[in-house]
């Protein structure tokens, strides 16, 4: 299947498929006319010797410096070189591919004044697997992701560094190896490549995809813990949630009912003296449901941004060239700060539930889920690790969007920090994936001490975990088990296995 770019209909799932599954990309033929039309307007500006920002002027604070026409090509090349000033670990291959895809989709809308050959080159890089080396740090999120997008753009002109077929090489060598001709930038084209929110949006889009997968695993882990702790499913009764009809809450309550359906464990203590479970069990629909609603909101914001024009200046069909601020990353920055908080809450619930599994007085299970406590420590330190991860997340959830620092001699005096918000949110997500992995392992161990069968969804998850991880009969390093189980979460193996048995969780 080929993902057709038309500037209007790209989805989070499309990004996932191109970034991680290697789907090919093509430019919809209807886009070429609008792209050519906007280029004609740029050429007319040069012919008429008008002074227009980004076409024949300097940039940022230097916008008032006119550049003569014969130097406009050099201007664009210098822009790419000077702005390629990022630092830090390179972005992952999936983020790089997503970034190139999103930039191509924005340019496809035909408001940026580039030639079709620029898009064709960018798309060829995606399809051939030429992946620029893009440092992860250096963007303040307005005027877009300037530094990282400059590193991406260097490779288009045969400079910088890229990976091709698993080898790191200079940009010109990578392009030659892939049979792609580097381009010589014309007026406006360098700026059109750099002015945009594609890095923060790429990180965010992939994180949203992963968050849905994570939440399904979190609900599964919660249901397993509920059964291991001999809780009650009464709190998931649909009547409770229908009178407080938040969409996410209703969905998560339904998922928990499906996961625990036909449970002999829950039936066996239906009429016991225990009246209510702790909040971490009883309020999973309310807490996880709010996170699901937040994910839905963030997805809407990102999909609008993915299909928007966010560079500057913009070339309109009537011939006007207008300067504005669509490159400002505030929509993404606020959304990703919210996303980080919402995902951190999954970890907060999970770690507290894991802690309850450790406490034999509350759980009725052996201390730290081990048969010979004292001689063995069982899951004691795994819970420490979960506590460490969720505490780290409490620091990471400090919002990046409330910060700003002036750049370009004060011309750019309010910036979004959107890429920092996105990177933090991704780190929070990773921490919670490990936290859920620990709960899955602990809950599976808890079920070892119960002689009745759990719900069909819980049983499917338990059986899957036991395919990969043996019960903890005596102490061993749990680090490999945690890493392996986290991969079961991230690669959708947990969620896919459960959904084959109980249907879609949400």
Secondary structure in CASP SS format (residue, H / E / C, confidence):
PFRMAT SS
TARGET T0000
AUTHOR 0000-0000-0000
METHOD secondary structure of the structure
MODEL  1
X C 1.00
X E 1.00
X E 1.00
X E 1.00
X E 1.00
X C 1.00
X C 1.00
X C 1.00
X C 1.00
X C 1.00
X C 1.00
X H 1.00
X H 1.00
X H 1.00
X H 1.00
X H 1.00
X H 1.00
X H 1.00
X H 1.00
X H 1.00
X H 1.00
X C 1.00
X C 1.00
X E 1.00
X E 1.00
X E 1.00
X E 1.00
X C 1.00
X C 1.00
X C 1.00
X H 1.00
X H 1.00
X H 1.00
X H 1.00
X H 1.00
X H 1.00
X H 1.00
X H 1.00
X H 1.00
X H 1.00
X H 1.00
X H 1.00
X H 1.00
X H 1.00
X H 1.00
X H 1.00
X H 1.00
X C 1.00
X C 1.00
X C 1.00
X C 1.00
X C 1.00
X C 1.00
X C 1.00
X C 1.00
X C 1.00
X E 1.00
X C 1.00
X C 1.00
X H 1.00
X H 1.00
X H 1.00
X H 1.00
X H 1.00
X C 1.00
X E 1.00
X C 1.00
X C 1.00
X H 1.00
X H 1.00
X H 1.00
X H 1.00
X H 1.00
X H 1.00
X H 1.00
X H 1.00
X H 1.00
X H 1.00
X H 1.00
X H 1.00
X H 1.00
X H 1.00
X H 1.00
X C 1.00
X C 1.00
X C 1.00
X E 1.00
X E 1.00
X E 1.00
X E 1.00
X C 1.00
X C 1.00
X H 1.00
X H 1.00
X H 1.00
X H 1.00
X H 1.00
X H 1.00
X H 1.00
X H 1.00
X H 1.00
X H 1.00
X H 1.00
X H 1.00
X H 1.00
X H 1.00
X H 1.00
X C 1.00
X C 1.00
X C 1.00
X C 1.00
X C 1.00
X C 1.00
X C 1.00
X C 1.00
X H 1.00
X H 1.00
X H 1.00
X H 1.00
X H 1.00
X H 1.00
X H 1.00
X H 1.00
X H 1.00
X H 1.00
X H 1.00
X H 1.00
X H 1.00
X C 1.00
X E 1.00
X E 1.00
X E 1.00
X C 1.00
X C 1.00
X E 1.00
X E 1.00
X E 1.00
X C 1.00
X C 1.00
X C 1.00
X C 1.00
X C 1.00
X C 1.00
X C 1.00
X C 1.00
X H 1.00
X H 1.00
X H 1.00
X H 1.00
X H 1.00
X H 1.00
X H 1.00
X H 1.00
X H 1.00
X H 1.00
X H 1.00
X C 1.00
X C 1.00
X C 1.00
X C 1.00
X E 1.00
X E 1.00
X E 1.00
X E 1.00
X C 1.00
X C 1.00
X E 1.00
X E 1.00
X E 1.00
X E 1.00
X H 1.00
X H 1.00
X H 1.00
X H 1.00
X H 1.00
X H 1.00
X H 1.00
X C 1.00
X C 1.00
X C 1.00
X C 1.00
X C 1.00
X C 1.00
X C 1.00
X C 1.00
X C 1.00
X C 1.00
X C 1.00
X H 1.00
X H 1.00
X H 1.00
X H 1.00
X H 1.00
X H 1.00
X C 1.00
X C 1.00
X C 1.00
X H 1.00
X H 1.00
X H 1.00
X H 1.00
X H 1.00
X H 1.00
X H 1.00
X H 1.00
X H 1.00
X H 1.00
X H 1.00
X H 1.00
X H 1.00
X H 1.00
X H 1.00
X H 1.00
X H 1.00
X H 1.00
X H 1.00
X H 1.00
X H 1.00
X H 1.00
X H 1.00
X H 1.00
X H 1.00
X H 1.00
X H 1.00
X H 1.00
X H 1.00
X H 1.00
X H 1.00
X C 1.00
X C 1.00
X C 1.00
X C 1.00
X C 1.00
X H 1.00
X H 1.00
X H 1.00
X C 1.00
X H 1.00
X H 1.00
X H 1.00
X H 1.00
X H 1.00
X C 1.00
X C 1.00
X C 1.00
X C 1.00
X H 1.00
X H 1.00
X H 1.00
X H 1.00
X H 1.00
X H 1.00
X H 1.00
X H 1.00
X H 1.00
X H 1.00
X H 1.00
X H 1.00
X H 1.00
X C 1.00
X C 1.00
X C 1.00
X C 1.00
X H 1.00
X H 1.00
X H 1.00
X H 1.00
X H 1.00
X C 1.00
X C 1.00
X C 1.00
X C 1.00
X C 1.00
X C 1.00
X C 1.00
X C 1.00
X C 1.00
X C 1.00
X H 1.00
X H 1.00
X H 1.00
X H 1.00
X C 1.00
X H 1.00
X H 1.00
X H 1.00
X H 1.00
X H 1.00
X H 1.00
X H 1.00
X H 1.00
X H 1.00
X H 1.00
X H 1.00
X H 1.00
X H 1.00
X H 1.00
X H 1.00
X H 1.00
X H 1.00
X H 1.00
X H 1.00
X H 1.00
X H 1.00
X H 1.00
X H 1.00
X C 1.00
X C 1.00
X C 1.00
X C 1.00
X C 1.00
X C 1.00
X C 1.00
X E 1.00
X E 1.00
X C 1.00
X C 1.00
X C 1.00
X C 1.00
X C 1.00
X E 1.00
X E 1.00
X C 1.00
X C 1.00
X C 1.00
X C 1.00
X C 1.00
X C 1.00
X C 1.00
X H 1.00
X H 1.00
X H 1.00
X H 1.00
X H 1.00
X H 1.00
X H 1.00
X H 1.00
X H 1.00
X H 1.00
X H 1.00
X H 1.00
X H 1.00
X H 1.00
X H 1.00
X H 1.00
X H 1.00
X H 1.00
X H 1.00
X H 1.00
X H 1.00
X H 1.00
X H 1.00
X H 1.00
X H 1.00
X H 1.00
X H 1.00
X H 1.00
X H 1.00
X C 1.00
X H 1.00
X H 1.00
X H 1.00
X H 1.00
X C 1.00
X C 1.00
X C 1.00
X H 1.00
X H 1.00
X H 1.00
X C 1.00
X C 1.00
X C 1.00
X E 1.00
X C 1.00
X C 1.00
X E 1.00
X C 1.00
X C 1.00
X C 1.00
X H 1.00
X H 1.00
X H 1.00
X H 1.00
X H 1.00
X H 1.00
X H 1.00
X H 1.00
X H 1.00
X H 1.00
X H 1.00
X H 1.00
X H 1.00
X H 1.00
X H 1.00
X H 1.00
X H 1.00
X C 1.00
X C 1.00
X C 1.00
X C 1.00
X C 1.00
X C 1.00
X C 1.00
X C 1.00
X C 1.00
X C 1.00
X E 1.00
X C 1.00
X C 1.00
X C 1.00
X C 1.00
X E 1.00
X C 1.00
X C 1.00
X C 1.00
X C 1.00
X C 1.00
X H 1.00
X H 1.00
X H 1.00
X H 1.00
X H 1.00
X H 1.00
X H 1.00
X H 1.00
X H 1.00
X H 1.00
X H 1.00
X H 1.00
X H 1.00
X H 1.00
X H 1.00
X H 1.00
X H 1.00
X H 1.00
X H 1.00
X H 1.00
X H 1.00
X H 1.00
X H 1.00
X H 1.00
X H 1.00
X H 1.00
X H 1.00
X H 1.00
X H 1.00
X H 1.00
X C 1.00
X C 1.00
X C 1.00
X C 1.00
X C 1.00
X C 1.00
X C 1.00
X C 1.00
X H 1.00
X H 1.00
X H 1.00
X H 1.00
X H 1.00
X H 1.00
X H 1.00
X H 1.00
X H 1.00
X H 1.00
X H 1.00
X H 1.00
X H 1.00
X C 1.00
X C 1.00
X C 1.00
X C 1.00
X C 1.00
X C 1.00
X C 1.00
X C 1.00
X C 1.00
X C 1.00
X H 1.00
X H 1.00
X H 1.00
X H 1.00
X H 1.00
X H 1.00
X H 1.00
X H 1.00
X H 1.00
X H 1.00
X H 1.00
X H 1.00
X C 1.00
X C 1.00
X H 1.00
X H 1.00
X H 1.00
X H 1.00
X H 1.00
X H 1.00
X H 1.00
X H 1.00
X H 1.00
X H 1.00
X C 1.00
X C 1.00
X C 1.00
X C 1.00
END
